[in-house]
Amino acid sequence: MNFSQLKDSLGIESSGNLDHHLKKLVGLVYLDSDGVYKVSGDGLEAVKAIKSVEFSLAFKEAYPVAQSRRVFGVFLMLLAFFIFAVTASVVAVLPETLTSQQLIGVVGGILAAIVGMLGAALGVKGEHNGRW
C-alpha cells in the first residue's frame, strides 16, 4: 500500500504518527520505486517469529502446565514402580548368588534413580516458579 492507503486502512488520523511508526520499522518494511510500502525479507522473518511466539502461547493455553505436571507425575510413578519391580526380581531370583558388591550396585542404582527422579521433579517445579 502507499502512505495514504496505509493511513486509511489503519485508521490513523495523523500523518506524523504513521510516519513515526514507519521509521521505527526501517529494515522490516521499505518503500519501492512506485511509492508502495512492502515487507522486506527481514520483515517476513519477523512475521514468522511473531507467529511462532503466538503459536507457542496458543499451545500453552491448549496444554496447560498443570496437565503436563500430572503426566510427568504419572511417568515418575511408573518409573518408580519399574525400579521397584526390577529390584524385587533381582533380590528374589538371586538371593544366594548375590554378592555384597552386586547388592551395593543394586542399592546404588536404586538411589541414583531416586535422586534422578527427584532432580527431574524439582527441575520441573523450579521452571514453573515453584508452583507444583
N, C-alpha and C positions, 0 to 999 in steps of 0.2 A: 504494500500500500504506500501511497505517497503521504506526506506530512498531514495534509488536511483530512485525508481518509482515515488515517490513524487517529487523529484528534476526534473526529466524529464517531468513529467506531468505539473508542474507549470512553466517550462521554466527557472528555476533558475540555474545560472551558478556556483555560489559559494556555496560550501557545508557549509561553515561557516555561510552564510546568512540564509540558510534553518534551520540549527541547532539553530541559534539565535531565529528565529521565532517559532520553535517548543518548545523551552524552555519557550517562552512567553505564550504558550498555555497549560502549565502544569495544570492539573486538568480538562482540556477540551478534551485533547487527551492523549492517553497512548500507550506505546509500549508493545505489548503482548509477550508471550514466544517465538513466531515464528519470532520475529523481524518485525512485522507488526504494523503500527500505526493505532489505532482505536479511534473512538469518544466515550468518556465516557458518563455516564448518565448526568453529569453536562454540557457536551458539547452539548448533544441533547437538553437540556433545553435552552442553549444559542442560538442554532439554532432556536428554537421555538420563543424565544424572538425577535431575529432579523427578523424573518418572520412576526411576529406581528407588529413590527415597520414598515416594508416595506409595509404591508397591510394598516396600518394606513395612511402612506404617500400617497399610491395609492388612498385611499378613499378620502383624502383631495383634490387630483388632480381631481378626478371624481366628487366631490361635492364641488365646491369652496365656500369659506366663503361668498362671495358676494351673492350667491344664497341662502344660509342659512339665511343671514340677510334679504333678501327680503321676504322669507317665514315667518320669525319672525315678520317683519313689518306688513305683511298682517294679521298674527294672532293677533297682538296688535290692528290693526284697527277693526277687527271683535269683539274683546273683548270690545273695547270702544263702538262700536255700540250696543252690547248686554247690556252693563251697561246703556247706554242712553235709550234704549228701555224699560228696566225694570223700570228705574226711571220714565220715562214719563208715563208708565202704572200705576204705583203706585200713582203718583200725580193726574192723570186723573180719576182713578177709586175711589180713596178715599179722595177727597179734603175736604169734610165736616167732615169726621170722623178722619182725620189725626191730631193727637195731636202734640204739639210742640216737645215732646220727640221723637215721631216717625219721624218727619221731621228732627230732629237733627241726628237721626240714619241713615236715608236715605242719607243725605248730608255727614255724616261721612263715610258711606260706599262708596260713590262715591269718596270722597277724598282719602280714603285708596286704592281704586282700581287704581286711577290715580297715586298715589305715587308708588304703586307696579309695575305698567306698566313702569313708568319712571325708577325705580330702575332696572328692568329687561333690559330695553333698554340700560341704561348706563353700566350695568354689561357686556352685550354683547359687547358694544363699547370698554370698558376697556380691555376686554380679548383679543381683536384683535389689541392692540397697538393704540387705539384711531382712527382707520380708520373705518368709518361708511359707 
